[in-house]
Amino acid sequence: MDDFFSKTYYGNTVLEYLIAFGIVLGAIIGGKILYWISKKFIKQITSRTKTNLDDIIVDKVEEPVIFGLVLGTSWWALNDLTFSDDGSFIGHVFGFLTVINVTWLIARLSDALIEKYIVPMTEKTESDLDDQLLPILRKGLRIIIWVLGIVVGLNNAGYDVGAVIAGLGIGGLAFALAAQDTVKNFFGGIMIFADKPFKIGDRIQIGDIDGFVKEIGIRSTRIETLAGRIVTVPNSMFSDDAVENVDLEPKRKITLNLGLTYDTKADQIEEGIAILREIAKEKQHLIDEDVFISFNSFGDFSLGILFIYFIRKEADILETQTEMNLTILRRFNAHGLEMAFPTQTVYHQAMPA
């Protein structure tokens, strides 16, 4: 057995490999134990304090710190082994992972602090501009942190980052051609923030999409349709197509074409028009005082009365239409005004014998 442990492979004995593996395994198990202790005890202690800052720090720091401890212990275990390249490759790998771990910690902390302190401040302001810009700034800050972390990590790993960046300039033209849609979406997002055709929470219509704006991004906008589905719309659409902001309408126009049967007398038509004017006066808490009523058509199977009214902005659109339609139906029925439906009269002529 001693001979087995003393055998040498790639400059290290089996016993040295087992010791290094045991230390790495122990570091992983120790990390799991530390994570359990943090969840079980440390968070209970911080939850009793008056400030929430320690809760945020513990919640966001525990995983990167534990991973860093496991990483450091593993590096210490592997550092005692002999490698053919003097351990430079392993050193570069651990150097890169260390920088990425620190980047992960910074990104989590910054995002948590923004969520805890900056977001409530923007919600208290009267302007909606900060509510729209904050998600973009959060994503931009996160991207910057990770890009810087990866660049520093690659530099620590021995890569010539300057040469890599210079090489990207060679393919800049091809990249620009491939990313032209992204550029259009980017400028479309700038147009939304500059012109403010709508804001978060507004109901808009663009093309066949009708719904409420849930999120405005620098590349796309998310809309919750009336069916409850989330649609992601590229911002370039808002530059190319007309956008209708339903919430900005001062009042909603409703057009009714009421058809009465052809046996309706002229004085009954006048009575129907008078009934509609009376209803419009009674419902002025729901509709605008300006209405348009006209005996406007001799249809194929009905005499048409046109009734146009405007629902006030503060009134519920669906409930107002229901109330108006029911009132019209009851009044017309009470006065013997019969609504028409499609009919056809067929005349038979006897053929001579």
Sequence and secondary structure as in RCSB ss.txt:
>XXXX:A:sequence
MDDFFSKTYYGNTVLEYLIAFGIVLGAIIGGKILYWISKKFIKQITSRTKTNLDDIIVDKVEEPVIFGLVLGTSW
WALNDLTFSDDGSFIGHVFGFLTVINVTWLIARLSDALIEKYIVPMTEKTESDLDDQLLPILRKGLRIIIWVLGI
VVGLNNAGYDVGAVIAGLGIGGLAFALAAQDTVKNFFGGIMIFADKPFKIGDRIQIGDIDGFVKEIGIRSTRIET
LAGRIVTVPNSMFSDDAVENVDLEPKRKITLNLGLTYDTKADQIEEGIAILREIAKEKQHLIDEDVFISFNSFGD
FSLGILFIYFIRKEADILETQTEMNLTILRRFNAHGLEMAFPTQTVYHQAMPA
>XXXX:A:secstr
 HHHHT EETTEEHHHHHHHHHHHHHHHHHHHHHHHHIIIIIHHHHHTSS SHHHHHHHHHHHHHHHHHHHHHHH
HHHHTS  TTTTHHHHHHHHHHHHHHHHHHHHHHHHHHIIIIIHHHHHHSS SHHHHHHHHHHHHHHHHHHHHHH
HHHHHHTT  HHHHHHHHHHTHHHHHHHTHHHHHHHHHHHHHHHH S  TT EEEETTEEEEEEEE SSEEEEEE
TTS EEEEETHHHHHS  EEGGG SEEEEEEEEEE TT  HHHHHHHHHHHHHHHHHTTTTB S  EEEEEEE S
SSEEEEEEEEEETTS HHHHHHHHHHHHHHHHHHTT  B              
